[in-house]
Amino acid sequence: MQFFTQGVNGIRKDARRIDGFSIFSIEDTLGKGNDEFGNDVFKRHRSGAYTVMYVDKGAGSHHIDFQKYTLHPGAVLFISPEQVQQYDPARLIGGYVLRFTPEFLWEYADPREAMAIRRLFDNQVRTSMLDARRYRDIVMYFEMVLREYNHANDQLRASIIKSSLNLLLLHADRLITDERITQNEEEVGFSYYTRFRARIPQRLGETRNASDYAEELGISYKYLNDLTKRFAGCTSKEIIDRTLIAEAKRLVVEGQISVGQISRELGFDEPTNFRKYFRKHTGMAPLKFRQEN
């Protein structure tokens, strides 16, 4: 079953590339076995860009940060740059993948729109998947992006793609968000929350103390905790731990540096302390986790 209904037939091979944005078919990627960055898609990898995957046909699975998602026609996945993903080697799905950099979409974006899109890709706030079978508008916006990408290479092409992609993401955020953030107090609160979330990966090797983040933001530790409970359903320390252990898992499985180097990179004084921390949050030692994943 194919979901596109407006005569969108693949991607033009002669379509001119756009800085900060790309679109490609899942079938082509699975056929080649690697993506545009040279990553082996059947192994865990990071794209380094914001990614939207739309499944148009078939059934299969996709792994994001060690969680398996069952795919079907209409499945839409939202993957942030730091997350690792892995395609199903069974090659049973078809569809399209959009990738974009923050600069491509947010350079001239309204602050409220940028906030909503960041929220959409915040895997600490919500699930990474949407079922477009229930929301035909998502399909329509995806078609708009693909059709414009295939359009003649005129000077308005990139601008129209930006507008269409913006509509797609804002509409997805509206569908996924249980309660819209409309009051000014809530917007200010979420602004603090998103700044906190953005700083965690940048300071992982420096501090795991939520009070340090609150001090940097100029707010109290209690207020930061209230915000994280409101927007993510957990404490600020839990978000720090989740972010750190997710990055630790990625680094351990990638296997490019030793456990000792990982422990230093993530701010642990001794590898033994890191091993204890890792075991506490995963139930197994780093090397055993690597072997099993």
N, C-alpha and C positions, 0 to 999 in steps of 0.2 A: 504494500500500500504506500503510495507516494502522497505527501501532504501538499507540495506545491501545486497550485491549481491554475496559475496564470501564465503557463507556457514558458516557465524558466527552465532552460535546458542546458545546465552545466555552466562552466566558466570559459570565457573566451581565452584562447591561448595567447592571443596578441594583445590582451588587455594591458595597458600601461600600469606599472606598479605605482603605488601611492606611498609617500613617506609616512611611516608610522602606522600603516594599515595594510592588512593582507587578508585574502580569502582564498580557500582552496577546498577541493572536494575530499571527503573522507576516503572514498574509493581510491583516488590517486595516491593519497598518503599511505594507505594500507598496501597498495600495490608496490610502491617503491620501498616501503619499510623504514623511511626516514622523513622528517619534516623539513621545512625550509631552512632550518638552522643546522641541519645535519644530524639531529638527534635520532637515535634508534627508537622508534615509537613503540616497539614491543618491550622495551625496558623502561624503567622509571626514569623520567627526565623532567626538566623544567624548561618552559618556553621563554620565560623572562618577560612575557607580555600578558595583558589581559586577554582571555580566551573565552569565546562563546561557541559551543559545539551544538549543532542542530542535527538530529537524526531524522532523516527523511524516509528511510525504509530499512527493513530488516530488524533483527533483534540480536542482542549481544550484551556485552558488559564493558565497563570502563572503570579504571581505578584512579582515584584522586586521594593523595595522602593516605594510602593504605586502606581506604574504604572502597568497597565495590558497589558500583551503581548499575542496576539492571536497566538496559536501554530498550526502547521500542520506538516506533514511528511517532514523532511529536515530542520526544524527550529533548530538553534543552539543558545543557550544563554550563555553569558559570565558574571559571577557573582563574584564580588570581596568579600573578607572576611568580610568587615564591612557592606555590604548590607544585608537587610532583604528580605526574600522571603517567598512565600506561594503557596502551590500546590492547584490545583483545586480539590475539594472533589468529583466532578463528576467521577473522575478516568477514563477518556476517552482516555488517551494518553499512549504510550509505547515508550521505548527507553532506553538510558543509561546516567548516570551521572558520570563524572570524577571529582575527587577532589585531589588537591595537595597543599603542602606547598611551600613557596618560597625556602626553603632549598633544597627540593627535586630536583627542576629544575635549580636553579640559583647558586648552590654551585660552579660549575665549568663553568658557562655559559660565553660566550663571552659578553662583556659589551653592544655591539650593539644589541645582541639578547635579553638580559634582558630588555633593554630600549624599544624594540618593544613590548615585551609581557606585560610590565607594561602599555604601551600605550593602548594595546588591552583591558585591564580591567579597564581603566580609564573612568568611566561613565560620567565625566565632558567633555570629548573630543568627544565621539560618542555614538551611540546607543549600547545597550547590545546584539543585536540580528543580526544573519546572516542567510540568506536563502541558505542552501546547495543544494537545487534543481538546483541552477544556477552554482554550483561549485562542480563538482564530486570529485575533489581532496580532499576536506574536508572529504567526506565520506570515501575515501580510507585511509586517515591517521587515522581516527577514527577506522576503521576496523583493521589497523595495531596495534594500541594500545590494542584493545580488544583481538585480536588473540594472541598477545604476553603475555597478562595477563593470558590467558588460557593455555599457553605453560608449558612444564615441568619446574619444579622449579630448573633451573640450574643457574650458577653464572652470566650469561650474561643477564638474564631476565630483571632485573631492569634497566640495562644500555640501552637495546633496547627499553624499554618502555619510558625512558627519551628522547631518540633520536626521537622516533615516536611522542611523545607528543610535543616536541619542534618544529618539522616540522608542526604539526597541527596548533599550535598557531602562528608561524611565517607566515604561509600561510594565516591564517585568518586575521592577521594584515595587510598583503599586500593587501588583497581583500577589507578590510574596509577603509584603509587609502586612502584618495583622492589624496594626493601628497606625494610621498616618501621623506623621509628626507635623503638626500645623501651628501650634502655639509658639510664640517667640522663645519662651522659657525652654521648651523642649528642643528647639533648634540650637539654642546656645549650648544646652546640655549635650546634644549629640555631637556638636562641634568639638567639645572637650573630649568626648569619647573617641571620636575618629582620630584626633591628634594623639591621644594616648595609644591607640592601636597602631598608628603609623610609627611611633617612636620605639615600640617594643623590639621589632627586628633590628633596629639601628643600635639599640643599647643592650642587646642580649649578653654580650661579652663583658658588659660593664656593671650591670646591676640586675638583681631579681627582686628588688625591694619596691613595692608599690608606692611607698611614701616618697621615694626619689622622683617618680614620675609625677606625683601630685605636686611636689615642690616645683618641678620644672614648669608645670602648667599654671602654677600660681593659684591652686585650689587646695582645699583640705583633703586629707586621706579619706575622711568619712564621705565627703561629697563625691570623690572619684569612685568609691565603692558603691554609693547609691546609684551613680550613673551606669556602672557596669552591670549591676543587678537589674536595672531597668531595661537596658538595651541588649544585654547578652545573657541575662538570667544567672549570673555567677559573680563572684567577687573579682576584684582587680588582680589579686594574687593568683587566682585560678586561671585567669586569662594569660597572665605572664607564664605560668607553668605550662599551659596548653600550647602556647606559641613556642616556648623553648623546647618542649619534648617533641613537637612536630618537626622542628628544625633538626633536632638531634637525630630523630629517626631517619630523616632524609639524608643527612650526612653519613650516618652509620651504613645505610644501605648502599649509597653511592660508592663507598669504599675507596675514595680517592685520597683520604688522609687517615692517619691512625687514630685510634680511640684517644690516645694521649693528646694528639693535636686537636681533636674535636673538643675535648674537655677544656683545653686552654682557650680555644676560640669562643667557647660559650661561657667563659668566665669562672671556671672551676679551678681552685688552687691546686688540687691534686686529682689525678685520674680516678683514684679510688672513690673520691666524693662524687664524681660524675657517674661512676658505675652504680653506686648506691642510689643516686637520684634516678638514673635510668631504670634500674630494676624496680624501684618503688612505683614508677608510673607506667611501666610496661609489663612487669611481671617476669622479666628475663634479662639476662646480661646483654650488653651491646653486641658482642660477637654472635651469640646465639640468635639474636633478633636478625642480624644480617644473614645468617645461614637460612633462616626460615622465611626470609622475604627476598 
